[in-house]
Amino acid sequence: MRAMRVAKYGDPSVLQLEEMPQQKPGAGEALVRVHAVGVNFADIYMRNGAARMPTPMPYTLGIEGAGTVEALGEGVSEVKVGDRVAYATTSLGSYADYHVVKASMLVPLPDEISFEKGAAVILQGLTAHYLIHEFYPVKSGTTVMVHAAAGGMGLLLCQWLKRFGAVVIGTVSTEEKAKIAHDAGADHVILYTKQDFAEEAKKLTGGKGVNYIIDGVGKTTFAKNLEAVATRGWVTIFGMASGPSDPFSPLSLMTKSVTLSGGALFNYILTRDELLKRAQDVFTGMRQGWLKLRIDRTFPLEQAPEAHRLLESRQTTGKLILKT
């Protein structure tokens, strides 16, 4: 089988397509014939060394994909051969023709949802679900700031927050992205490249600041979040697209009684029931038409380096997909 491998940390050029033996599933595992792969910032962190992996090199990148079940290991009852599935997992390897995945992490993919859409939505859809349901109690009238509002993650958040009746303030880098974020439901969009988003947030909220900030950007946004958030507001960090945030004093949270939390998807799908419930809500939103995907571009597997370059350049609006 073909696999996109990493033998050393570095820029996208370290990604190398190799032929390797097809894997076999062990107990509790399933072999998935991968048809589509979601490209994520997490893949970039694993490739460039920002996230040091316990897996020895070389290894195959990828934690998100969709395809069909080809074979089962011993004791698997969650899926059967031939099932269409999507998954987000901690076991690397989706940048390949085949991927061995824990069967308990596989989500049945409805027939009406393509493999491309399944790979585009499973990780980010589940992430959007927990970010909106598990922290600040979002309801009608809640003001929520979404950083990188025109990215794949940001667009899902904007749509879901509007479903809750929230007032959504998005931050983006260009006028083109501003229009895309508006179309996804953002009530106000701030061009952080031209405006101070903390000052603009205060203007938009009558000086109060926003109730809840959802931040997957990190370094370039974190400090200003503490200015933009309201008294007794909440900031959740779930990524670091611009790099790790600078150190800060926890005592600074006391000034406005701010709650700061960190989110990682795999802490919110600890059981299969929790995984399936979140996935069902995502698929229901897609079926009902209020949760729409934007796939920015699709690349063949061998062009994974180009997909990484595009994502790192922050030029994307929506999700990038690899096809095997």
N, C-alpha and C positions, 0 to 999 in steps of 0.2 A: 504494500500500500504506500501511497505518497503521504508525507507529513512535512510540515513546516517547522524546522528545528532551530533551536538556539544553542550554540556551543560556547558562547561568551557574551557578556553584557556589552551593549553598545547601541549604535544608531540602527535604523531599519535595515541596513546592509548586512547585519549579522544574521538575519533570517535567511535560512537556506532550505530549499525544497530537496528532500531526500527520499529514497526508496528504503523501506524497512519492512520486516516481517509483520504480517497481520496479527493483531493481538487476539488473545482468547479470553473470554470472560471467566472469572473465578466465582466462588460461592457468593451469592447475593448480587452478582453483577450481570450486566447485559452488554452485548456488542451492538453498537449503533452504526449503521451505514449512514454517514453524515452527508446531508444534501446541502445544507446552508449553515454558515457560521456567523455569529455576531462578533463584530470587532469592538473592543472596549478599551477605555483608558487603563483598566487593570492589566490588559495585555502589554501595554506600553511600559508600565511600571515593572512588569516581570522581565521584559526584554532589556530595558536600560539599567536595571539594577536598583531602581528606587524601592522595589519590593523584592527583597532577597528570598528566594525560594528554597525550602528545605530539600527539594528534589535535586538530585545530582545532575549535572550537565553531561551530555546534551539532553534537552527535553523538548517536547512538542508544546507549543503555545495553545491557548484557547480554553475558555471555561464555559462557553455558551454555544449551543447548536440545536439543530433540528434534523430529524431523519427517520429511518425505519429500523426497527429492532431486527437484527439478523440472527442472533444466537443468544442463548441464556446459560448462565452458570447454575450451579446447584442451588436449590432452595428458593428460586425466584418465583414469586406469585403476583407481583405488582403489574407486570406486563407480559405479553406473549409475542412470539415471533410474528413479524408482519405489522405490528402496531406502529402507527405514526406517533412520534413523540417529540417533545422539545425539552430542553434542560439547561439549567445553570448549576454548575458544580464546582467544587474545590479541586477535583482531580483534573489536572491539565490534560490537553490532548485533542481539542475539537478542531484545530487547524490540520485536519487529516481526512483521509477517505473513510476511516473507521475509528471509533473511539469507544473504549471500555468505560462504562459509567455505572455507578451504584444504581441498581434498579429502583431503589426507593427515591432517587432524585429525578426520575423520569416522569414527565407530565404528559398524559394523553393529549394529542394535538387534534382538535376538531377538524373534520374533513373540509370544512369551508375555509379554514385558515391554511395558507400555503406554508411550505417549509421556510421560505424567505421571511414571511411575516412572523412565523413561530420563532425563528432565530433572532429576529429583530426585537421582539417584545418580551421574551421570557425573563431575561435578567433585569432589564430596565422597568418592565411592567411590575414585576414583583417588588423592585426597589421603590418605585413610586407608591405602591400600595402601602408598604410599611412606613414610609416617610410621612404619609398623610394620616395614617390611622393610629400610629403608636406614640406620638410625641404630643405636640400642642393640639388641643381639641379644636380642630378646624370646623367652623360652622358658617352659616350665612353672615356676611359682613366682616369676617376675620380678614385682616390684611396680611398677605403672605408675599414675601419676596423670593423669587426664584432666580438664582444666578445661572448664566449660560442658558437662557430661556429658549433659545432657538436650536439647541442641540437635541439629540434623540431623547435624552432623559428630561430635559427642560420642557419639551413639547408635551410629553405625557403628563408631567406635573401640572402644567397650565390647564390642560383639559380636565384633569381630575379635580383640581381645586375649583374650577368654575362649576363643575357638577355639584360641589358642596356649597356653592354660593359665595365663595370667598372673593375678595377684591385682590386681584393678582397684579403684582408689580414685577416685571421681568427686567433683567439686565442683559444686554447684548453688546456686540462690538461694532456692528454696522447697521446702516439704514435698511439694507435688504433683510438682515436678520430681525430687525425690529418689526417689519411687516409680517414676517412669518410667525413671530411670537404673538403679535396682535391677532392674527388669524386663528391661532390655537387657543385664544381666550384671555390673553394678558390684557388687563384693563389699561395699564400704563407700562411703557417700556422706556428704560433709561439706557442711553449709550454711554457705557462706563468709560469708553475711550475719549469722550468729549466732556463728560459731566461727572461731578462727584456724586456717586450714587447715594451716599449717606445724606448729603444735603438735599438731594432731590427727593429722597424718601420722606424726609421731614416736611418738605413743602407739600407733598402729596397727602400727608396725614395730619395737616394742621399743627405740625411741630411735635406730634406725639411719638412718631416712629412706627415701625411695623410690628405686628404681633409675633410673627413667625418668619424666620429666614431659613431657607433650605440651600445649602452651599456644597457643591461638588467641585469648586474651583480651588479653594485653599489659600495659597500664599498671597495672591494679589487681592483677595477680598476679605480675609478674616478680620483684620484690625478694624476696617470700616464697618463690618457687621455690628460691632459693639457700639458704634455711634448710631447706626441706622435703626437698631432694634428699640422697641418701646420699653418703658418701665414694666417689669414683670413679664417681659417677652421671652422668646425662646429662639435659640440658634442651634440647628443641627448640621453637623459636618459629616458628609458621607463620601468625600473624595478629595483629590488633590491634583486636579488637572494642571494647575500652574505650579505645582510643587508643594512641599510641606509648609504649613504655616509657621511664622516666626514664633518663638517662645513668648509667653505673656504671663502676667501675674494673675492667678485665680482671684485675688482680692479685687481685681478690677470689675469682676462680675457683681460685686456688692453694691456699687454705686446706683445701679438701676434694678437690682435684684433680678439679674438675667440668669436664665437657665441655659447651660451649654451642654449639648450631648453629641455623641458620635454614633454613627450608624453603619453597620455592615450587614448586607443582606443575609448572610448565612447564619447570623444570630437570630433571624426572624423567620427562618424556615427549618427550625430544629426538629420538627416532627413531620411525617408525611401528611397528616391531616392539615397542618398549618400551610404546608406547601401547596396542597391541592386547593384549599380554600382561597388562598391569594390568587393562584392561577385561574381558578374559576371566575373570580371577580374581574380579572383582566380580560378573559375571553368573552365574558358577558358584555363588558363595555364595548368591545370590538363588534360583537354581534348586533348590539343595539345602535351602533353607529356614532355614539358620542365620544368614543376613544379611537382616534385615527392615528395610523402610523405614517411617518414620513421616512422612506428609505432614500437616503441621499444618493447612494451609488452602490453598485454591485461589481465586485472584482472576481476573476478566477483565483483559485487558491494560490497559484504561483505569483500573483501580484500582491500578496500580503504586504510586502515592504512598501509599496506605493500607498496602500490603504493606511498604513501606520503614518507615513509622511503627511498624508492629507489630514488625518485626525489630529496629529500633533501640531499642525499649523493653525488649528482652530478655524479652518475654513469651511467646515462641514455644517450643514443644517439638516439634522436628522441622523439616521443610523447608517453605518457602513456594513455591508454584507460580503462575505466570501462565499463563492460557489465551488463545490468540489466536482 
